[in-house]
Amino acid sequence: MARAPLLQLSGISLTFGGAPIFDDLSLVVQPGDRVALVGRNGSGKSTLMKVMAGLVEPDRGDRVVPPFVSVGYMEQDPDLSGHATLGDYAASGLPEGEEYRVAMAAEGLRFRADTPVNSASGGEKRRAALAKLMAEAPELMLLDEPTNHLDIQAIEWLEAQLAESRSAFVLISHDRTFLRALSKATLWIDRGQVRRREAGFDGFEDWRETVWAEEDEARHKLDRKIKAEAKWAVEGISARRKRNQGRVRALAALREERRAQVRRQGTAAMELEAGPTSGKRVIEAKGLTKAFGPLAVVRDFDLRVLRGDRVAFVGPNGVGKTTLLKMLTGEIAPDAGTVTLGTNLEVAVFDQTRAQLDPEATLWDNLTGDPTMRVSGQADQVMVRGTPRHVVGYLKDFLFDERQVRAPVKSLSGGEKARLLLARIMARTSNLLILDEPTNDLDVETLDLLQDILGDYDGTVLLVSHDRDFIDRVATATVALEGQGRATAYPGGWSDYAAQRGVVQAEQDARPPVASGNAKPPARKSQEALTFSERKRLETLPDLIGRLEAEIAKLADLLADPDLFGRQPAKFRKATEAMAERQAALAAAEADWLALAERAEG
């Protein structure tokens, strides 16, 4: 027997004083649904979720929730007034005796339940709201960007909890890895229309491109039909004294249909331009030590960053990632050790607090008021990589419309604030880019574009992020801060770090305890047997070889351009060096695999 839906929206229409956000929208959420809700920033994802939660009343249409169904919504800006501590707020909806659920969630989400509300940060309040929802475990959970302000360990905890939950849920998130792991269906909002696909997020991009290709083909056919009918209408004047009025009306209807079609929003015209080439050595850190009272950030930490490196910094919230970044750029002095910066550095910084933006000032004033962008005597222009641009035209490149230009920054969404900060950064040249949590609130399309831009950027990148997919796509090295002053650099992105960390931990777990008294040491293994780390390396080498071969092929395509050296000599030199490095790594990996495989078979 089929179970009743948990939530049903029928004929929903909603307008906020302008063009409709939704028109005649209908959707159903069934028991067991695990839905990714995706769409561009500003497409209405959060608004739709608020309609689903019953917090926004539509202009028309019905929202039906059966009386036995509880719906929980994680607010982005929760109201904690009337509660003394974060734990009090999180437990406020629980039956007596079940407060332990909050303690479990607080441990997994890494916040202190006894933190006073009036001293809690915005991130801590969001984690308390998430803990409240997880502790209550309603039949339907609506989660709007739940991974924002969570570190990777907390994200993995949340991922595991949701995977085991019996609740249905709808997720809005920019974290691809999170969506792939949890979603079994996808709701896509595009220009006021909601499409549903009975498959998870993993195939979303292919599905989206297929839908758009079909749409473009249909539009092309309509344009050809309008052109043919218009030609008939004009030529028919001389050919016939009286035209077929039915065909004329049909032509008018075709033109009206074409006008009614909503163009897709383009991608932001973002571009990074490297400044003068920095020295080969960008940062040399030796013996760095820093502590705040009993809290050690790093102890005796060494790091060398070379031109073109992309270094990601990962670790729990509060472990000191931003502090380490500031030490490496000379903004904070270490307690011990030295930092030597390279020559000709031009630094651009994207800070996670968006502190460079004045929330009370307009978008216009945030750009024209920046002395590095100001054009002398021109109040309506900004300097963009050495060229004056009208402020409205430049903001349109980042998908802002004219109505927003004179609005205060505080009225923007999180994703829009991130795009505005990127507009400021990308207006100037740089060769060292500091990105502290750049992925928060950005939609998938903008993340794709940012990743491509960083791939083509000739400078050096230092990145702090909790987005595992983004780190994998961008980073060439990962520095893991694990607490108590431990910081270790690993080659590759997040997945490479996780695999290497797992091997190290497994070796430690497999190591026999130190013998005491007269106990005999364990018998020595045969010389031919593989150690645990050798077995793991044998398993992972094929993937490494495949990745190196793909990178070599990509570099070969780049170097095949005969004009590359004359047009971009720095890029040619960098690609040549990378090619030699990867060819050497491939030869070493293949030799390792052959030697280990022979020993394993012998």
Number of C-alpha atoms within 10 A of each C-alpha: 3 4 7 12 15 22 20 17 18 15 15 21 19 23 13 9 7 7 10 13 21 24 18 14 20 18 17 14 20 16 16 15 20 25 26 28 25 24 21 19 19 15 19 18 24 18 16 22 21 18 17 23 20 15 12 13 16 18 14 15 16 16 20 14 19 11 7 8 13 15 21 19 23 24 19 19 11 15 12 17 10 9 15 14 21 29 24 21 23 29 24 14 14 16 9 8 7 13 18 12 18 27 19 14 25 24 14 17 22 19 22 17 22 11 17 14 21 12 11 16 11 13 15 21 25 25 29 32 26 27 30 27 24 24 22 22 20 18 18 25 23 23 23 21 19 22 26 21 19 21 19 18 16 23 22 16 16 22 18 13 14 19 14 9 14 15 18 21 26 23 24 21 24 24 25 15 16 21 23 15 15 19 22 18 20 25 24 21 19 19 19 20 14 20 13 15 16 12 16 19 25 17 12 19 12 10 13 12 11 12 12 13 12 11 12 12 12 11 14 12 12 16 15 11 15 19 14 12 18 17 11 16 17 11 12 14 11 10 10 9 8 9 16 11 10 9 14 15 11 13 20 15 13 17 17 11 11 14 10 9 10 10 8 9 11 10 14 18 14 16 20 23 17 21 18 14 16 22 14 12 15 23 20 16 18 16 17 22 21 24 16 9 6 7 14 16 24 27 18 15 20 18 17 14 21 18 20 21 19 24 26 29 27 26 20 18 17 12 20 24 25 19 17 23 19 15 19 23 18 15 11 13 18 20 14 15 16 19 21 15 17 16 13 15 18 17 18 18 17 20 17 18 9 16 10 14 21 14 16 13 16 19 26 21 20 21 26 21 14 15 11 14 22 18 19 10 7 11 14 16 22 28 22 22 18 12 11 16 18 15 20 20 14 20 24 15 16 19 18 18 13 12 8 17 18 14 16 17 22 15 13 16 13 15 19 20 20 22 22 23 21 19 22 22 19 18 23 20 20 26 25 27 23 21 20 22 20 24 23 22 23 22 19 19 17 22 18 14 16 21 16 14 15 19 15 13 20 24 28 24 25 22 26 25 22 29 25 18 16 21 25 18 16 22 22 19 23 26 23 21 21 16 16 14 19 15 23 16 18 19 14 22 24 28 14 18 21 14 13 18 14 13 18 14 12 13 14 11 10 10 10 10 9 7 10 8 5 6 8 8 11 8 6 6 9 7 8 12 14 16 12 15 14 16 15 15 18 20 13 14 16 14 11 17 19 12 14 20 15 12 16 20 13 14 17 14 10 15 18 10 10 9 11 15 13 9 10 10 12 14 18 19 14 13 18 16 11 15 20 12 12 19 15 12 15 20 13 13 19 15 12 15 20 13 12 19 15 10 13 14 8 8
